[in-house]
Amino acid sequence: MRQTKNKTLDQCLHLLMEVVDFLTSSEDAQCSMDLRDDIVIFTVKIPQEEAGRVIGKYGDTIKSIRSVFYNVTMSQHRLRSNVIVEPI
């Protein structure tokens, strides 16, 4: 189970990086993951001028991204998740 969890979370991190790469033109974007108790925190560090593309108008894009990752981590491993965007 442990290895399956790590594999799924690594795949989620890879998917998040693909989504960020698709939405932005920045080579400086970085994605990381931190597992705390039963919460997975995905962090996207991106230049300030590109952050708006990931957040989207009225926050709709980031809400959708959070929803996808929450559903994947909850259905696969009963873990809650959050995606945080940090401008650099």
Secondary structure, 3 states (H helix, E strand, C coil): CHHHHHHHHHHHHHHHHHHHHHHCCCCCCEEEEEEECCEEEEEEEECHHHHHHHHCHHHHHHHHHHHHHHHHHHHHHCCEEEEEEEEC
